[in-house]
Amino acid sequence: MEPFEWSNRVHFIVTYMYDTDNNGYLDVCDFECLALKYTIQEGKGAYDTEVHEKKKQAMIKLWNEIAELADFNKDGQVTVEEFKQAVQNVCVGKTFDSFPDSLKYAITSKFNTTDVNNDGLITVEEYRLEYVSRSAISNITEIDECFEKLLTVDDRRVGGINLCRYQELFAEFIGSPEPKVPGVYLFGPLPVFG
């Protein structure tokens, strides 16, 4: 399997973004943990009860939608293969605007946690920081090359990726079967899963 093939990208989403307790499957606990993680990250370490509660409600709604779409055996857990099947059914070939509302909220939250200085753009520095906080790498060139592959002329002109562009790239990351569209580089160099 190649790193930027669709199946590998979706496996990455489960493993590095949603399976917060690293037990190999998704459940409601993962999404409750994500709510706290996003609250703390967006607050740059500060905790706000109201923000946390809003995020918790949104993340549990996302979990419920994922479970409805992907927990085929109704055991309260979603495996990587179940998640892939659900993404195939709901996201492949679709734009961000046609995604379920809770998924759109989660994608926007991910943008907000990556935009460290809250200026509305993800710069190369923020992209690097997000990458090294979740993955081991010894060569910055690999990260920077992926970032460059994301950018359009407009992105370069404004100095980074805005929310609308990030949403479009994320939709490509999980929704395009093609391994060569710009969105496949949204999370940098990817590991290859078995």
C-alpha positions as CSV (number, residue, x, y, z in Angstrom):
1,M,0.0,0.0,0.0
2,E,1.2,3.5,-0.8
3,P,1.0,6.3,1.8
4,F,-1.4,8.5,-0.1
5,E,-3.9,5.8,-1.3
6,W,-7.4,6.4,0.0
7,S,-7.5,3.4,2.3
8,N,-4.3,4.4,4.0
9,R,-5.5,8.0,4.4
10,V,-8.7,6.9,6.1
11,H,-6.8,4.5,8.3
12,F,-4.6,7.5,9.3
13,I,-7.7,9.4,10.3
14,V,-8.8,6.6,12.7
15,T,-5.4,6.0,14.1
16,Y,-4.0,9.5,14.5
17,M,-7.0,11.7,14.8
18,Y,-9.9,9.9,16.4
19,D,-8.6,6.8,18.3
20,T,-7.3,9.0,21.2
21,D,-6.8,6.1,23.6
22,N,-4.9,4.0,20.9
23,N,-6.9,0.8,21.5
24,G,-7.4,0.2,17.8
25,Y,-11.1,1.1,17.5
26,L,-13.4,4.1,18.0
27,D,-15.9,4.5,20.7
28,V,-17.7,7.3,22.6
29,C,-14.7,7.7,25.0
30,D,-12.5,8.7,22.1
31,F,-14.9,11.6,21.1
32,E,-15.3,12.8,24.7
33,C,-11.5,13.0,24.9
34,L,-11.4,14.9,21.6
35,A,-13.8,17.4,23.0
36,L,-11.4,18.2,25.9
37,K,-8.4,18.1,23.6
38,Y,-9.9,20.6,21.2
39,T,-11.0,22.8,24.1
40,I,-7.6,22.9,25.6
41,Q,-5.8,23.3,22.3
42,E,-8.0,26.1,21.0
43,G,-7.7,27.8,24.4
44,K,-3.9,27.6,24.2
45,G,-3.9,25.7,27.5
46,A,-6.8,27.6,29.0
47,Y,-10.0,25.7,30.0
48,D,-13.5,27.1,29.4
49,T,-16.4,25.0,30.7
50,E,-18.8,26.5,28.2
51,V,-16.6,25.8,25.2
52,H,-15.9,22.3,26.5
53,E,-19.6,21.5,26.8
54,K,-20.3,22.8,23.3
55,K,-17.5,20.7,21.9
56,K,-18.5,17.7,23.9
57,Q,-22.0,17.8,22.6
58,A,-20.7,18.2,19.0
59,M,-18.2,15.4,19.4
60,I,-20.8,13.0,20.9
61,K,-23.1,13.9,18.0
62,L,-20.2,13.1,15.6
63,W,-19.7,9.8,17.4
64,N,-23.4,8.9,17.2
65,E,-23.4,9.7,13.5
66,I,-20.3,7.6,13.0
67,A,-21.8,4.7,15.1
68,E,-25.0,4.9,13.1
69,L,-23.1,4.8,9.8
70,A,-20.3,2.5,10.7
71,D,-21.0,0.3,13.7
72,F,-22.4,-2.5,11.6
73,N,-22.5,-5.1,14.3
74,K,-23.8,-2.6,16.9
75,D,-21.2,-3.4,19.6
76,G,-20.5,0.2,20.5
77,Q,-17.1,0.1,18.7
78,V,-16.1,1.1,15.2
79,T,-13.1,-0.7,13.7
80,V,-10.9,0.8,11.0
81,E,-12.6,-1.4,8.4
82,E,-16.1,-0.3,9.5
83,F,-15.0,3.3,9.5
84,K,-13.6,3.0,6.0
85,Q,-16.9,1.5,4.7
86,A,-18.8,4.4,6.3
87,V,-16.5,7.0,4.8
88,Q,-16.8,5.3,1.4
89,N,-20.6,5.5,1.7
90,V,-20.8,9.1,3.0
91,C,-17.8,11.1,1.9
92,V,-16.2,9.6,-1.3
93,G,-16.8,11.8,-4.3
94,K,-18.5,14.5,-2.2
95,T,-17.6,18.1,-1.2
96,F,-17.3,19.4,2.3
97,D,-20.7,21.1,2.1
98,S,-22.4,17.7,1.6
99,F,-20.7,16.1,4.7
100,P,-22.8,15.5,7.9
101,D,-22.9,18.7,10.1
102,S,-21.0,17.1,13.0
103,L,-18.2,16.0,10.7
104,K,-18.0,19.6,9.3
105,Y,-17.8,20.8,12.9
106,A,-15.0,18.4,13.7
107,I,-13.0,19.5,10.6
108,T,-13.5,23.1,11.5
109,S,-12.3,22.4,15.1
110,K,-9.2,20.7,13.7
111,F,-8.5,23.8,11.6
112,N,-8.9,26.0,14.7
113,T,-6.4,23.8,16.8
114,T,-3.9,24.0,14.0
115,D,-4.2,27.8,13.5
116,V,-2.2,28.4,16.7
117,N,-2.1,32.2,16.4
118,N,-5.8,32.5,15.4
119,D,-5.2,34.6,12.4
120,G,-7.4,32.5,10.1
121,L,-4.5,30.9,8.2
122,I,-2.4,27.8,8.6
123,T,1.1,28.8,7.9
124,V,4.0,26.4,7.2
125,E,5.2,26.9,10.8
126,E,1.8,25.9,12.2
127,Y,1.6,22.9,9.8
128,R,5.0,21.8,11.0
129,L,4.0,22.1,14.6
130,E,0.8,20.1,14.1
131,Y,2.7,17.4,12.3
132,V,5.5,16.9,14.8
133,S,3.1,16.9,17.7
134,R,1.5,13.7,16.4
135,S,4.2,12.0,14.4
136,A,7.9,11.2,14.5
137,I,10.1,12.5,11.7
138,S,13.7,13.5,11.4
139,N,13.6,15.5,8.1
140,I,11.8,18.8,8.0
141,T,12.1,18.8,4.2
142,E,9.5,16.1,3.9
143,I,7.0,18.2,5.9
144,D,7.7,21.3,3.9
145,E,7.3,19.5,0.6
146,C,3.9,18.3,1.6
147,F,2.9,21.8,2.7
148,E,4.0,23.2,-0.7
149,K,1.9,20.6,-2.6
150,L,-1.2,21.9,-0.8
151,L,-0.8,25.5,-1.8
152,T,-2.5,27.3,-4.7
153,V,-1.4,30.6,-6.1
154,D,-3.9,32.3,-3.8
155,D,-2.7,30.4,-0.8
156,R,0.8,31.5,-1.4
157,R,-0.3,35.1,-1.9
158,V,-2.1,35.3,1.5
159,G,0.7,33.3,3.2
160,G,-1.2,30.1,4.1
161,I,-4.3,28.0,4.0
162,N,-7.6,29.6,5.1
163,L,-10.6,27.8,6.6
164,C,-12.5,27.4,3.4
165,R,-9.4,26.0,1.6
166,Y,-8.7,23.7,4.6
167,Q,-12.3,22.3,4.4
168,E,-11.8,21.7,0.7
169,L,-8.5,19.9,1.3
170,F,-9.9,17.8,4.1
171,A,-12.8,16.7,1.8
172,E,-10.2,15.6,-0.8
173,F,-8.2,13.8,1.9
174,I,-11.1,11.5,2.9
175,G,-13.3,11.8,-0.1
176,S,-11.1,11.5,-3.2
177,P,-10.1,8.1,-4.3
178,E,-7.2,9.7,-6.2
179,P,-3.8,9.5,-4.6
180,K,-2.4,12.6,-6.4
181,V,-4.9,15.4,-5.5
182,P,-3.5,18.2,-3.3
183,G,-5.6,17.3,-0.3
184,V,-3.7,14.0,0.2
185,Y,-0.9,16.1,1.7
186,L,-3.0,17.8,4.3
187,F,-1.5,15.9,7.2
188,G,2.1,15.7,5.8
189,P,4.0,12.5,5.1
190,L,1.9,9.6,6.2
191,P,2.9,6.2,7.6
192,V,1.8,3.1,5.7
193,F,-0.6,0.9,7.6
194,G,-0.4,-2.9,7.1
